[in-house]
Amino acid sequence: MKTKMALSLIAAANLILSGATFAAGAKSYQITGTVVAATGSMVTVQKGTERLEIDLDPTTKGSADLKIGSTVTIDKVQRCVSARAAT
């Protein structure tokens, strides 16, 4: 009985620690460009010839300071909204 309990605790610890490995998160990116459009929930940044539309989370720091024509540096992390198997 003690052996089963010990193995269960080891298995649980492995699950917790493997989750911590993945919790490090996705790679972060930094974008510097000119704001060409901004709303409360989205900003469009022009970087060279490329236009990037970025959704803003309600907890995004500094989002109230985004003014059209200003140069900004945005730190972003990509996240998945949905995933499905290819058919």
N, C-alpha and C positions, 0 to 999 in steps of 0.2 A: 504494500500500500504506500509506504514511504517512497519507494522507487518511482511509482506512478506519479506521485505528487511532485517529486523532484524533476522528473522528465517534463511534466506539464509546465512547471515554472521555467525550465530552460527553454521550452518551445515558445512560451509567452514572451520571454526576454528576447529571443531571436526575432520574433515578429515586431516587437516594439523597436528594437535597434535597427532592423532593416527599414522600418518606416522612417526613422530618423535620418537614414542615409538619403532617402528620396525626398525628405522634407527640405533639403538644401535648396530646392526649387530650380526653376528654369534659368537659363543664362539671361543676364540683364544687358540692355543695350542703351546707348546714349546717342541722342539725335540733336544736332544743333541746326537751326534754320530760322526762317522768317515766318511769323504767323500770318496766314492769308485769310483765315476764318476762325471764329471762336464762338462757341455757345456754352451754356452751362454744362453740357454733357459731352462735347466733342471739340477738338482743335484740329485744324488743318495746317500743316507746316510744309513750307517749300524748302527743299534742300537740293540746290542745283536745279536740275530739270524734273526732279521727282517730287510729287506731292504725296504727303503721308497724312491720312486721316486717322486720328487716334481718339478712341473713346476715353472719357475721363470718369473715373470712379468718384463717388461722392466724397471719399476720404482723400482725394488727390491734393497734395500740398501745393499752394501757390496758384491754383487754377483760376482764382479771381483776378490775378494780375496779368492774365494773357490778353494783350491788346494787339489788334491788327497792325502789322508793320513792324512790330518789335522783334528783336532777335531773342530766341529762347533756346535753352538746353533742356531736353526732356529725357528723363531716365525712365525706361519702360522694361517690362518683363512680358514676354508672350505667354498667353494662357489659352487653353483649349476651352471652347464653348460647348462643343459636342463632338462626338466621335462615333463612327459606325464602320462596320466591315464593308469592304469594297465588294461589289457584286459582279 
